[in-house]
């Protein structure tokens, strides 16, 4: 799939492009009127009143609406009208959704050469080009690995972005690397748990290290025992599969100005343990409980190819399964984490925070300038925020703001949530330093407060709960149905920006 910008006024650009499918962005007003900034150019080029033809076919211009018009014996043979909603609502997110819808329609029409004419006048040209191209590629992603007879759609071979300003093609730089990281994360999350095992995650990290020259250390069970990782190993002890503690390192050429650690929850299957997940709890989908590890490994794959200067990046994954066996932890067991804190396990299905406790302590020992963890941690976050945005907790306002901006630029929405210290009382245990779960109200907040106990005091830290966003049953925007790869774009954008921080709050 080849992308190029044609930085001319649309009327001129149309004469310099030849292809079979043209997608046009059309605004729809509340009064039912249709508009596009290029109506005169389009009507002259096509020899017809396009908006009248669309209106006659019931097209309203609503955001996400798509209508294809076939023109037999003419070029382009297919016109795809993409609704943009009201003009004042146009932003990068709307562009992403529109270009994804257009790309899907073009692929269904077996387009070979697609042109996108979407208005970007009030947006940064390079940012718009990047968003358009990224949405096209990611929306056409397909995972056919586990089908005996694959039936892939045929994506367009070339995509021209029309009507963008000069210099907009800078937004296409690194597109392949960024999308490859998201696609890797999607593959990891979508793979069944008999494939995406802890060992498979370690092998994936080894492949990234070998291909791009990164450093890799994999700690085995005995290594983790020597480091006192009782919380992580407590979760792992019920499985026949050995745990793998993964530490992947990217070092830039030249001076290091910022050292960061990205920690991803790596529970490759979560049965719930003796607090077994029951019918209706989506136990069959618990292959995606390693979505945090997929995100950080996907980010590592992108960053390894992009090779940004100044930022040293450490990727940490405490990979294991949460299973039931004669050796599994019991509800009521007390575990000792690597920092010496004791934890009463009052719910074996709150296992992710136990693995992250030791992973965060390890990451802090690397003396980074910031630590970010990503995890499919709580159903409570899904109840609070739904499936279109992830929760963000941080002890540093500047870091939280930078991550939110990085997510927005990549089409990943984050909502800043409170770290209310008084809620920590719900984690008090009568027999240990703390319990691994608090009361039902505010469950995502107490989970974040639990994690904070294993972060060095004063160290900028952020926790992203991606439980609602890691998977989409029906697809949304640029993400087709299935694994979304959520988190990769946020992390890559943040690292490429120099991993900006701010004063601790």
N, C-alpha and C positions, 0 to 999 in steps of 0.2 A: 504494500500500500504506500503510494508516493503522494506527498502533500506539496503544494506550492501556492504561494500568494501571487495574485495579479494586482499589483498596487496601482490601480487606475480608477477613474470614475467608472461606474458600472457600465454605462453605454459603450465606452471604449474597451473595457475589459471583455464584454460579451463578444466583440469582434475579434479579440485575440484568443478566444477559447473555442474549441470545438469538442463536443462530446455528446453523449446520448441522453444525459439526465441533468436537469437544472432544478435545484431546490431554491425556493423563494420565500423569504420571511414576510408574513402579512399580519399587520396589526388589526385587531378587532375592537371596535368601540362599544361602549355600553348601549349606544343607540342602534347597534347592528351594522354600522358602516364599516367597510373594509378600507385599509390604506396601506401603501407601501411607499417609501421615499423615492422609488425608482419607477413609478407607474408609467411616466411618459417614455422613458428609455425602453422599458419592457414592452409596452404596447407597440412602439415603433419597430423593435427588433422582431417581435412575434407576429406582428400584423393583426392583432386582435385585442379587444378590451379584456385583459386578463381578469381584473377584479369583477367585472360584470359576469364573466363566465363562471367564476368561482361562486359568486352570490347565487346565480341561477341553480347551482348544484348544492345549495344549502350550506356552504362553508361559512362559518361565523368568525374565524380568526381567533378562537379561544386558545389559550396557552396549551400546547401539546397536541392540538388538533392537526391532523394531516390528511391531505387529499391529493391523489395522483390523477393527472390528466394525460391520457395517451394521445399522441399526435402521429397517426400512421403516415409513413412516407415522408416525414419531416425531421429536421434536426433542430433542437434536441427532440427525441421521440417521446420523452416523458418529462412532464412538468410536475414537480412536487410542491404544493403549497403547504407551508408550515405556519400554524398559528402562533402568534407571539403575545396575545392578550393586549392589554392597553399599553401604549408607548411609555408611559411614566414608570412602568414596572420592569422595563428592560434592563437587565444586568447580566453579569457573566453566568450566573446560574440559569437564567432564562435562555441564554445563548447555548449553553451546554445541552439543555433539554431539547431545544429546537433542532440543533444539529444532530443529536442522537436519533430523534424521531425521523428526520430526513434521511439519515444514513440507513436506518432500518427499512424505510420505504424503498429506497434506491436498491438496496440489496435484494429485496423481495421482487423488484422489477428486473433483476439481473443486470443492473447498470455496470458498465465497465469504466466509464469516465463521468464522474460526478462533479458538478460545480455547486457551491453554496453561495447564495447571495442573501446574507443576513445583515441587517443594519447594525453598525457598530460606532456610529458617529460620536456618541458621547462617552465612549469607552477607550481605554488605552489599547492602541492597535496591536501591539505585541501580545498583551495579555489576552485580547480577544482571539487572535490567531491561535495561540496556544490552547485556549479553552475549546475552540471549535474543533481543532485537529484531535486533541486528546479525547473529546467526547465521541467523535466519529470512530476512532480506533477502539476505544473501550466498549462502546455500545455494540460493536460487531464481534466482540470476543465470543468464542464458542468453546465449550469443553466437551469433546467427543471421545475422551480417552477410554471410557468404560462402556461404550456401545459396541456391539458386535458388528453392526452395520451403520457407519457414520453417515449422517445426512447434513453435511455442513452447508450453510448459505455461502454463496460466492460473493465476497465483498468487492466493491469497486477497486480497480487497479490504480486509478489516479483520482485525487480530490483537489480541485482548484478552489481557493478561497477568493471570492471576487469582491471588489469594492473596498478593500482595506487600504489604509494609508501606507506610504512608503516607509520601509523599515519594519513593517509588521512581521516580516518573516523571521525576525529575531526570536519571536515567540515559538518557533518550531524547533529551535535548538534543544537538543537533549530529549526530544519527544519520545524517541524509541526507547531510551533507557528508562524514562519515567513510567511509560506504559508497561514495559517489561516487568518492572517491579510489582505493579498492581496485578498483572496477569499471573505472576508467580504466587502472590498471596492468594489469589482466587483459586489457583490449582491446589494449593496446600489445604485450604479450608474445605474445598469441595471433595477432596479425596476421602474415601471411606476410611474408618479407623483401622481396618486391617492393612491398609496401605500406608497412611500417614501416621506411622508409629513414632515414638521418641527417636528410634534409630534413623528413621527416614528424615526427620527434621535435622538430625546431626549430619546426615549425608548431604542434605540440601545445602547446609552451611559449608560443608567441605567443598561442594561443587562451586559455590560462589568464591570461596577462598582460592581454589585452584585456578579458576578462570581469570580472576581479576587481581590476584596477588595480595589477598588479605591474609591476616594471621588468624589461626583457629586453634582454640584449646577446647577439648571436650573432657569434662570431668566425669569419671565413672562413679559408681556407688561408693566404692571405698574412698575415693578422693573426697566425696561430699561428706562421708562419715568423719574423715579426718578434720574437716572444716566445721564440724558440729552442726550440719544442716538438718537438724532433727525435724523441723516443720515440713520441709520439702520431702524428705525421705519417709516421713510418716504417711504422706499421701501415696507415695510410690510403692509402699511395701505390700499393698494388696494385689499388685499385678505380677503376672509371670514375665512381663517385658521389663528389661532393666531400664532405669532412668538414665537420661543423658543431659548433663548440664553443659550448655553450649555457650562459649564466649568467643565471638567473632569480632575482629578489630580492623578498622580502616584507619590508616595513618596517611596524612596528606604529605605531598612533597613540600619541603620548606618548613618554615616555622609553624608551630601549633599555637594558635591564638585562643582556641576554645576546645575543651575536652568534654564530651557528652556521653551519657550512657542511656541506651534505649532498652527497656526491659519488657519482654512480651510473655504473657501467660501462655504456657505450653502444655495444657492438659489435653492430650490427643483424643481421649474419650473419657467422659464423665458419667459414670453410672449413678453417681450420688453416694456411692459407698453404702454403708448399712442404713443410712437415711436415703434409701433407694428412691430414685425418681419413679413416679407412677404414671399410669395412663393419663394423657393430657399434659404431661410435663415436658413433652418433646424429647424423650430419652433417645429416640431414633435419630435426632438431629445433633446429638452431643459430640459429633465429630467436629463441629465448628467451635468447640470450647477452646481450641488453640488459635483462634482468630488473632489474638494479640501477638503470638509468636510469628504467625504468618505475616502480619503487618511489619514487624521489625526486620524479618528476613527479607521481605520484599523491598523495604527501604534500603537495606544493606546492598541488595543486588543493584538497585538504581544508583545509589551513591558510589558504589564501587566502579561503575562504568563512567559516571559523570566526573568523578575525581575532583571535587571541590577543594580549594585551598583553605588552609587555616583551621579546619575543624577535624579533630580526631574523634572517631566515633566507635563506641563499644556497644555491641549488641549482645544481650544476655537473655537466654531462654532456659528455664528449669523445666525440661520436658519429662513428662511421665503420664501414666494413666491413673484414673481413680476407679479402682475395681473392688469387687467383693471376693474374699477368699478367707481361708482360715487364718491368714496372716495379716488381714486388713485391719486398719485402726478401728477401734470401737467408739461410739458416742460416749463421751466421758473420759477418754484417754487424755493424758497431759503430755504435750510435746515440748521440747526445748529447742528454740530457734538458735541460729548461729550467733546472734548477739546476746545470748544468755537468757532471754525472756522466756517464761513458761506460758504455754497456751492450753487452756482447757478446750477440748474439741466437743462442743455441745451440738454440732451438726456436721456430719462428715460430707455433706453436700456443699459446704462452704469451704471447699478445698483449694480453690484458686488463690485465695489470699494467703494460705499457708505456704504454697510454693513461692509466691511472690515475696513473702516475708524474707526468706533466705536469699532470694535473687536480688532484692533491693539492698539488703545488707552487703552482699558481695559487690554490687555495683558501686555502692558508696565507698567501699574500700579502695576503689580505683582512683579516688579523689577527683571526680569529675567536677565541672562547673555547673552541671545540671543533670538531673535524672528524670526521665519520662517513662512511665509504665503504661502499657495498653493491655486491657483485659476484657473478656466477656464475663464480667464479674457478677452482676446482680440482675435478677428479674425486676427488682425495684426500680432500676434506672429505666427499663423499658416502660414500666407503668408511668413513670414521671414524664418521660420525654418522647415516647413512641419510637418509631423505627427510622426516622429521618435525620435525627441528630444524636450525637454522643454526649455524654456528660463529661465535664472537665472540672476537676478539683485541683487546686494548686495553692502552695504557700507563698507564691510570688506573683503579684499582679502583672508585672512586666512579662514574665514567661507565659502566663495565661493569655494575655493579649496577643503576644506574638504567635502562639499556637493557634489561636482563634483566627487570626488574619491569614496564617499559612493554610489552615483548613478551608477558609472561604475561597482563597485563590485556587484551590484544587477541587472545589465543588463538594467539600466535606464540612458539614455544619457541626460546630461544637457549642454547647451551652454551658456557661460557667455556673457551677453549683457551689453551695456553701460548705466550708469546713467548720461547722459549728462545734466548738470545743465542748460545750456542755453535753452534747449527745454522746460523748465518749463514756459517760457514766454507764451507759447501757452495755459496755464491754467489760465491766468489772466482773471478776470471777471470785467466788468465795474460797477457791482452793489453789488458784494460779494467778499469774500476773494479769492475765486477761482471757476473755473468751473469744472464740473465733466468730461468733455472731452476736448481734444485739437484738433489741426488740424489732417487731415488724415495721412500725412507723419509721421512716427515714432510713430504710435499710441500705440504700446506696451511699448515704452519708457516713453511717457507722462503718461500712466497709472501707471507705476512703480513710477514715480516722484510724482504723486498724493498720492499714498499710503505712500511714505516716509514722507510726511507732518504730518502723524499721528503716527510716530515712534519717541520716545524720542531721541533727538540729541545725537550722540555718541554711542548709543546702537547698538551692532552688529545685523544686520537685513538682511534677504534675502527674496526675492520674487520669487516664481516659477510659471510661467505661463504655465499651463498644458493643455491649450485648444486643442492643436493638438494631445496630447498623451493619453488622458483619454479614448478614444474610437478608435476601429479599425474595419472598415467594413469587411476586409478580413482576419484579423489576421496577426501577425508579430512575428517571433521568438517564444519565449515561451508563448506569449499571443495569445489565440485563438480569433476568431472574437467576437466583442462585447466589453464590459467594460474590461479595462486592469488592473485596480487597480494601475495605475501609481502613484508613489510618496511614497507608503508604504515602499518599499525596501530601497529607499534612506534614509528616515527618521529613519527606524529601524537600518540600518547600522551605521548611524551617531550617534545615541544615544548609541548604544552598544559600539562604539569606544570612548565613554566618552564625546560626543558632543564637539569635538575640535573646538577652535576658533583661531584667529590670530590677529595681530595688525590692527586697523582700517585704511582704505586707505584714 
